[in-house]
Amino acid sequence: MHGIRVLFLCGLLLACSCTRARGVEDARSVATGTVPSRAEAADTTKAASQTRAADTTQPLGEFEPLTRADVELYLKVMRAAAQRVKNLSAADRDALKAFRAMTTSRNPTQVPSAEQIAAIQRAGDLVSLDAVVAREMGIARRYGSISGRVTAFIEPPMGGSGDDDAPRMTAEQKAQLKLRIERFQQQRKLDAATLQPHRDEIQSLQKQVNLLLHPESIPQ
């Protein structure tokens, strides 16, 4: 029962928070459909790289690798969010503590009061301050896609290669899937090379800002 109540409260919290674009694609779910040729893909990536610096309101393209500008944008948002966490008001700290207390309560049958519901709603913004900052800066879509790539770099997703679906795929679909997997792998190698020099700072900022996963970082 306690576990159910925790899930209920977390559901309310996440319903109030900003949606994050995780950016971790499942190759099997996109095995079908038209895949551009290598030449077309190269032209698309080249065109995107020429215009992306002037348009930070749009998300990353599917196979578009991160650039240093993208990493700097991510760090700029996260640094601002970390600074806000350090300067939370007493009321905001109390809201986070109230939510934390509710999720760890040993009284699973207790119905949240109006004050507790308000605390959950406020906590929804507080545990995703980076998304709030990005939204205020008008770059929410771009930041969301960058954040998903960063997450995939820090915590690589566990996934299959698509072989389980092979018997149900045509030869053309298998070829498309193979090409997409190759492109994803290449994109992630390029992303890793761009992100690696900033790994330590990224992990530190995530710990400061992601208060849902790191409640110990909530200012006292």
Buried (B, 14 or more C-beta within 10 A) or exposed (E): EEEEBBEBBBEBBBEBBBEBBBBEBEBBEBBEEEBEEEEEBEEBBEEBEEEBEEEBEEBBBBBBBBBEEBBEBBBBBBBBBBEBBEEBEEEBBEBBBBBBEBBEBEEEEEEBEEEBBEBBBBBBBBBBBBBBBBBEBEBBBBBBBBBBBBBBBEEEEEEEEBEEBEEEBEEEBBEBBBBBBEBBEEBBEBBBEBBEEBEEEBEEBBBBBBBBEEBEBBBE
